[in-house]
Amino acid sequence: MQERRSRMKKKGFTLIELLVVIAIIAMLLAILMPALTKVKKIAQRVVCGTNLKGLGTAQTVYAHDYNGQYTVQGGRTNATLANSMGAGNWDAVTLPWSTVNGPGVVTVGSSLYLLVREADVSPKSFVCPSSNQTVFDGKNTNLLDLVQLWDFGLAPIETVSYAYHMPYKGSDQAVTGNSGKKARFAADGQRSSSFAVMADRNPWFDPRLTPGTPEQGNYMSLVSLLPALPAAADWGSIAREVLHAANSGPHDREGQNIVYADGSTRYETRPDSGSRNDNIYSHWAATPAVTEADRRRGDLASPLASYGRGSDDSVLVNDGKW
């Protein structure tokens, strides 16, 4: 009997054996965790691209009903562009600005919100899972339905993850006039198939960049280091951190999802992915664009002057820097 008990006791794990097992498990986790994290990132990126694909389709549906025009809020008003329409306006029962002449306040988000009002798009579609935005819940003091509101709340920067081609008139009256109409080069159904309509947020317009990455003010100085020529060898010689400085933030500055005028959506690892290698986050450095550098690097102006300089010049903007 004692001999049997002795044999049974020997079947247990020793302390050293347990430590070895724990060490092996820890090593396996260390190996697998980065892979699992990468899989999660890819999944979030795919969801983000799917969101943009749906928004591009919604813009097409909207354009069919509005003479080929994509969403532009504000009617014919000489509107003022701001980060918020202001308390009492975004959830007003009646139109918060004159549709004929008077001044008004609009946001980039308020133009996109027309897709909620007119195309039955859910506010959830405007949030990239890789971003720090949250879904707009529609709560308002007037107890209006989502389709009765004018914007994504008091602060659309908190609930919209995407940038949209500048929909309003620019500050240069010689180019856009003072009529208050939308910018001459606002996106519409007549743009070329490679024209970028929406994408992840513009890194220059986002005031909440990831800590440790370049500040907004450094954006153009770093983008200016990007090669003007399309040769792969030239692009490969650029330091990784410089290349990433030119990309949007949500996907670790590795690239951005972009929806084009033909409705297609692609994930691109660099910003010069518009028509004829146009930089989608900056306007042409010359009008018309003559050199590769004019398009691929472009230039940055004051926010209100960040509008397209030609029908192929995408300038994707978002609330956050007006």
C-alpha positions as CSV (number, residue, x, y, z in Angstrom):
1,M,0.0,0.0,0.0
2,Q,2.8,2.4,0.9
3,E,4.6,1.6,-2.3
4,R,1.5,2.5,-4.3
5,R,1.1,5.8,-2.5
6,S,4.7,6.6,-3.1
7,R,4.3,5.9,-6.8
8,M,1.2,8.2,-6.9
9,K,3.1,11.1,-5.3
10,K,5.8,10.9,-7.9
11,K,3.2,11.6,-10.7
12,G,2.8,15.3,-9.6
13,F,4.7,18.3,-11.2
14,T,7.7,19.6,-9.4
15,L,8.2,23.3,-8.9
16,I,10.9,23.4,-11.6
17,E,8.6,21.7,-14.1
18,L,5.8,24.2,-13.4
19,L,8.2,27.0,-13.9
20,V,9.3,25.6,-17.3
21,V,5.7,25.2,-18.4
22,I,4.9,28.8,-17.4
23,A,8.0,30.0,-19.2
24,I,7.0,28.2,-22.4
25,I,3.4,29.7,-22.2
26,A,4.9,33.1,-21.7
27,M,7.2,32.7,-24.7
28,L,4.3,31.5,-26.9
29,L,2.2,34.5,-25.8
30,A,5.1,36.8,-26.6
31,I,5.3,35.3,-30.1
32,L,1.6,35.3,-30.8
33,M,0.5,38.7,-29.3
34,P,2.1,40.8,-32.0
35,A,0.5,38.6,-34.7
36,L,-2.9,38.9,-33.0
37,T,-2.5,42.7,-32.7
38,K,-1.6,42.9,-36.4
39,V,-4.7,40.8,-37.2
40,K,-6.9,43.2,-35.2
41,K,-5.4,46.2,-36.9
42,I,-6.1,44.7,-40.3
43,A,-9.6,43.9,-39.3
44,Q,-10.2,47.5,-38.1
45,R,-8.7,48.8,-41.4
46,V,-11.1,46.6,-43.4
47,V,-14.1,47.8,-41.4
48,C,-12.9,51.4,-42.0
49,G,-12.6,50.8,-45.7
50,T,-16.1,49.2,-45.7
51,N,-17.5,52.4,-44.0
52,L,-15.9,54.6,-46.7
53,K,-17.2,52.4,-49.4
54,G,-20.7,52.8,-48.1
55,L,-20.3,56.5,-47.8
56,G,-19.1,56.7,-51.3
57,T,-22.2,54.8,-52.5
58,A,-24.4,57.1,-50.4
59,Q,-22.8,60.1,-52.1
60,T,-23.7,58.6,-55.5
61,V,-27.3,58.0,-54.4
62,Y,-27.5,61.6,-53.1
63,A,-26.0,63.0,-56.4
64,H,-28.7,61.2,-58.4
65,D,-31.3,63.2,-56.6
66,Y,-29.4,66.5,-56.6
67,N,-28.3,67.2,-60.1
68,G,-25.1,65.2,-59.8
69,Q,-23.8,67.2,-56.8
70,Y,-22.3,65.7,-53.7
71,T,-23.3,66.9,-50.3
72,V,-22.8,70.6,-49.6
73,Q,-24.5,72.2,-46.6
74,G,-25.6,75.8,-46.4
75,G,-27.6,76.3,-49.5
76,R,-26.6,79.6,-51.2
77,T,-25.6,81.3,-48.0
78,N,-22.2,83.1,-47.6
79,A,-21.5,80.7,-44.7
80,T,-18.8,80.9,-42.1
81,L,-16.8,77.7,-41.7
82,A,-16.2,76.7,-38.1
83,N,-15.6,73.6,-35.9
84,S,-19.2,73.8,-34.6
85,M,-22.5,75.2,-35.8
86,G,-23.1,76.3,-32.2
87,A,-25.5,75.5,-29.5
88,G,-29.1,75.7,-30.6
89,N,-28.3,75.5,-34.3
90,W,-27.3,71.9,-35.0
91,D,-30.5,70.7,-33.5
92,A,-32.8,73.6,-34.5
93,V,-36.3,72.7,-35.5
94,T,-36.1,75.0,-38.5
95,L,-33.2,75.7,-40.9
96,P,-30.6,77.6,-38.8
97,W,-29.5,79.9,-41.6
98,S,-31.1,81.8,-44.5
99,T,-31.2,79.9,-47.8
100,V,-30.9,83.1,-49.8
101,N,-28.5,85.6,-48.5
102,G,-27.8,85.7,-44.8
103,P,-24.7,84.5,-43.0
104,G,-24.6,81.2,-41.4
105,V,-22.1,78.8,-39.7
106,V,-21.3,75.4,-41.2
107,T,-18.9,72.6,-40.5
108,V,-17.4,69.9,-42.7
109,G,-19.4,67.5,-40.7
110,S,-22.7,69.3,-41.5
111,S,-22.2,68.6,-45.2
112,L,-21.5,64.9,-44.5
113,Y,-24.6,64.9,-42.2
114,L,-26.8,65.3,-45.2
115,L,-26.1,61.6,-45.9
116,V,-27.8,60.9,-42.6
117,R,-30.7,63.2,-43.4
118,E,-31.2,62.3,-47.1
119,A,-29.6,58.9,-47.7
120,D,-30.5,57.0,-44.6
121,V,-26.8,56.5,-43.5
122,S,-26.2,55.5,-39.9
123,P,-23.9,57.7,-37.8
124,K,-21.9,54.5,-37.0
125,S,-20.7,54.5,-40.6
126,F,-18.7,57.7,-40.0
127,V,-16.5,56.2,-37.2
128,C,-13.4,54.3,-38.0
129,P,-12.7,51.6,-35.4
130,S,-9.0,52.6,-35.4
131,S,-9.8,56.2,-34.5
132,N,-10.7,57.9,-31.2
133,Q,-14.1,59.1,-32.4
134,T,-17.3,57.7,-30.9
135,V,-20.7,57.1,-32.6
136,F,-23.0,60.1,-32.5
137,D,-26.0,59.2,-30.4
138,G,-28.4,61.9,-31.7
139,K,-29.4,63.1,-28.3
140,N,-30.7,66.7,-28.5
141,T,-32.8,69.1,-26.4
142,N,-35.6,69.3,-28.9
143,L,-36.1,65.5,-29.1
144,L,-35.7,65.5,-32.8
145,D,-35.1,62.4,-34.9
146,L,-31.7,61.8,-36.5
147,V,-33.0,62.8,-39.9
148,Q,-34.2,66.1,-38.5
149,L,-30.8,67.3,-37.2
150,W,-28.3,69.4,-39.1
151,D,-24.9,68.1,-37.8
152,F,-23.2,65.5,-35.7
153,G,-23.8,67.4,-32.4
154,L,-22.0,70.3,-31.0
155,A,-18.6,68.9,-31.8
156,P,-18.5,66.8,-35.0
157,I,-14.7,66.4,-34.5
158,E,-15.7,63.9,-31.8
159,T,-18.0,61.7,-34.0
160,V,-16.6,61.9,-37.5
161,S,-13.4,60.0,-38.4
162,Y,-13.2,61.0,-42.1
163,A,-12.1,63.9,-44.2
164,Y,-14.1,65.2,-47.1
165,H,-13.0,67.1,-50.2
166,M,-13.4,70.8,-49.3
167,P,-17.1,71.4,-50.1
168,Y,-17.3,75.2,-49.4
169,K,-16.1,78.3,-51.2
170,G,-12.5,79.2,-50.5
171,S,-11.2,82.5,-49.1
172,D,-9.9,83.7,-52.5
173,Q,-12.8,85.8,-53.9
174,A,-11.1,86.1,-57.2
175,V,-11.4,82.4,-57.7
176,T,-14.7,81.5,-56.0
177,G,-16.5,84.9,-56.0
178,N,-18.5,86.3,-53.1
179,S,-21.8,84.8,-54.0
180,G,-21.7,82.3,-51.1
181,K,-22.0,79.3,-53.4
182,K,-20.0,76.2,-52.9
183,A,-16.4,76.1,-54.1
184,R,-15.9,76.0,-57.8
185,F,-14.2,72.6,-57.5
186,A,-16.4,70.9,-54.9
187,A,-16.7,67.2,-55.6
188,D,-19.5,65.9,-57.8
189,G,-20.4,63.1,-60.0
190,Q,-18.4,64.5,-62.9
191,R,-15.0,64.1,-61.4
192,S,-12.5,61.6,-62.8
193,S,-12.5,58.0,-61.4
194,S,-9.2,58.6,-59.6
195,F,-10.4,61.8,-57.8
196,A,-10.3,61.3,-54.0
197,V,-13.7,62.2,-52.4
198,M,-13.2,61.0,-48.8
199,A,-10.5,59.3,-46.7
200,D,-9.2,59.0,-43.2
201,R,-8.6,62.4,-41.5
202,N,-6.2,64.9,-42.8
203,P,-3.1,64.7,-40.5
204,W,-2.6,68.5,-40.9
205,F,-6.2,69.2,-39.8
206,D,-6.3,66.9,-36.9
207,P,-5.2,68.6,-33.6
208,R,-5.0,65.4,-31.7
209,L,-2.1,63.6,-33.3
210,T,-0.6,60.6,-31.6
211,P,2.0,61.7,-28.9
212,G,5.5,61.6,-30.2
213,T,4.5,62.1,-33.9
214,P,5.2,65.3,-35.8
215,E,3.2,68.4,-34.8
216,Q,0.7,69.9,-37.2
217,G,3.1,72.7,-38.0
218,N,5.8,70.3,-39.1
219,Y,3.6,68.5,-41.6
220,M,4.6,70.4,-44.7
221,S,8.3,70.6,-43.9
222,L,8.4,66.8,-43.7
223,V,6.1,66.3,-46.7
224,S,8.5,68.5,-48.7
225,L,11.1,65.8,-48.3
226,L,9.1,63.3,-50.3
227,P,10.4,62.7,-53.8
228,A,8.7,64.4,-56.7
229,L,9.5,61.6,-59.1
230,P,7.4,58.4,-59.1
231,A,10.5,56.1,-59.3
232,A,10.2,53.3,-56.7
233,A,13.9,53.7,-55.9
234,D,13.4,57.4,-55.0
235,W,10.4,56.6,-52.8
236,G,12.2,53.7,-51.1
237,S,15.1,56.0,-50.1
238,I,12.8,58.2,-47.9
239,A,13.0,57.5,-44.2
240,R,10.1,55.6,-42.8
241,E,9.2,58.2,-40.3
242,V,9.1,60.9,-42.9
243,L,6.8,58.8,-45.1
244,H,4.5,58.2,-42.2
245,A,4.4,61.9,-41.3
246,A,2.5,62.4,-44.5
247,N,-0.1,59.8,-43.7
248,S,-3.3,59.9,-41.7
249,G,-3.1,59.0,-38.0
250,P,-5.7,56.3,-37.2
251,H,-3.9,53.4,-38.9
252,D,-0.5,54.0,-37.1
253,R,0.3,56.5,-39.9
254,E,1.0,53.5,-42.2
255,G,-1.6,54.6,-44.7
256,Q,-5.2,55.6,-45.2
257,N,-8.4,54.3,-46.8
258,I,-9.6,56.4,-49.7
259,V,-12.9,56.4,-51.6
260,Y,-12.8,57.7,-55.1
261,A,-15.3,59.3,-57.4
262,D,-16.0,56.0,-59.2
263,G,-17.1,54.5,-55.9
264,S,-14.0,52.3,-55.4
265,T,-12.2,52.2,-52.1
266,R,-8.5,51.4,-51.6
267,Y,-6.0,51.4,-48.8
268,E,-2.9,53.5,-49.8
269,T,0.4,53.7,-48.0
270,R,1.1,57.2,-49.2
271,P,-0.9,60.4,-49.7
272,D,-0.1,61.1,-53.3
273,S,-2.8,58.7,-54.4
274,G,-5.2,61.0,-56.2
275,S,-5.6,61.9,-59.8
276,R,-2.2,61.9,-61.5
277,N,-0.4,61.3,-58.2
278,D,-2.2,64.3,-56.5
279,N,-1.5,64.6,-52.8
280,I,-5.0,64.3,-51.3
281,Y,-4.2,66.2,-48.2
282,S,-2.8,69.4,-49.8
283,H,-3.6,71.7,-52.7
284,W,-1.5,72.1,-55.8
285,A,1.7,74.2,-55.2
286,A,1.0,75.9,-58.6
287,T,-2.1,76.6,-60.6
288,P,-2.3,74.8,-62.9
289,A,0.0,72.1,-61.6
290,V,3.0,71.9,-63.9
291,T,5.5,69.6,-62.2
292,E,5.3,66.3,-60.3
293,A,6.2,68.2,-57.1
294,D,3.2,70.5,-57.6
295,R,0.9,67.6,-57.3
296,R,2.7,64.9,-55.3
297,R,3.8,67.3,-52.5
298,G,1.5,70.2,-53.0
299,D,1.3,73.0,-50.5
300,L,-0.5,74.1,-47.4
301,A,-2.3,77.4,-46.9
302,S,-4.5,78.8,-44.2
303,P,-7.4,76.4,-43.5
304,L,-9.9,78.6,-45.3
305,A,-7.7,78.6,-48.4
306,S,-7.4,74.8,-48.4
307,Y,-9.5,74.2,-51.4
308,G,-8.9,72.6,-54.8
309,R,-7.0,74.6,-57.4
310,G,-8.3,72.5,-60.3
311,S,-10.9,69.8,-61.1
312,D,-8.3,67.1,-60.4
313,D,-7.0,68.6,-57.1
314,S,-8.4,66.8,-54.1
315,V,-8.1,68.6,-50.8
316,L,-9.6,66.5,-48.1
317,V,-10.4,68.4,-44.9
318,N,-12.1,67.8,-41.6
319,D,-13.3,69.7,-38.6
320,G,-10.6,70.6,-36.1
321,K,-8.5,73.5,-37.5
322,W,-10.9,76.3,-38.5
